[in-house]
Amino acid sequence: MSISPARTNTSGWLRIALPLVVGSQALAACETTPVKNPALEIVHKPPIAIGPQGTESIAFKRVIVEVPPGTVVGAHWDGLLKVKQAEHIWDPDLTDGNAQLNFAGSDELRRLGYSVVGNDKDLFSEERASKPRFLIGARIQRLSYDTYGPTCGNCCTARVDVEWQVFDTATNEVVLTQAGAGGARLDGYEAPIVKKAFVAALADLTSNESFVSLVRTRPTP
């Protein structure tokens, strides 16, 4: 299942409402690259290098989406005049998407040199792994998602606003809370764009000196 759905009511994380009738034809010309979309205006600092000492063990614990069911989060546009064809509606009934976000976040941290517990392809990874020192959780507070058909750019854009929380299993408390936002654009209007935006939002954590200092392995006395 893709984190960004095909344009049917039965696929994935988002479903499409019935097409809307647009009365006015005097709309702006099609933007092949919708650069004005706020998803594309987010700038992040580069991630802080972990260094040879590595990090304590980390695991993604949970992603919670706080967008109310039935919320309009964007639209599908098509035609030479960029006419709105349908609305994207948030539907929380299918929760497999949350697991995909966990996997994507774990992969990104591994790529940056973090010690991430578990193997996403192993059915029993949690049983095999030792208890991680830090757990990462995310609350997606806002979500936008727009798609552009073949005659109007053939792309999609998304933005997520996230609250990251870091839990220390040694002290049983949340030790860091960090606001973040991520935006992305991909070619193809059925591409997994929400996952891409979520990974982009992780940059607000990995560029935060407080987070990196917290999880970096301490030298042995």
Sequence and secondary structure as in RCSB ss.txt:
>XXXX:A:sequence
MSISPARTNTSGWLRIALPLVVGSQALAACETTPVKNPALEIVHKPPIAIGPQGTESIAFKRVIVEVPPGTVVGA
HWDGLLKVKQAEHIWDPDLTDGNAQLNFAGSDELRRLGYSVVGNDKDLFSEERASKPRFLIGARIQRLSYDTYGP
TCGNCCTARVDVEWQVFDTATNEVVLTQAGAGGARLDGYEAPIVKKAFVAALADLTSNESFVSLVRTRPTP
>XXXX:A:secstr
  SS  SSTTSSSEEE               SS TTSGGG           TT B EEEEEEEEE S TT EEEE
EEETTTTEEEEEEEE TT  HHHHHHHHHHHHHHHHTT EE S TT TTHHHHS   SEEEEEEEEEEEEEEE G
GGTSEEEEEEEEEEEEEETTTTEEEEEEEEEEEEEEESTTS HHHHHHHHHTHHHHT HHHHHHHB     
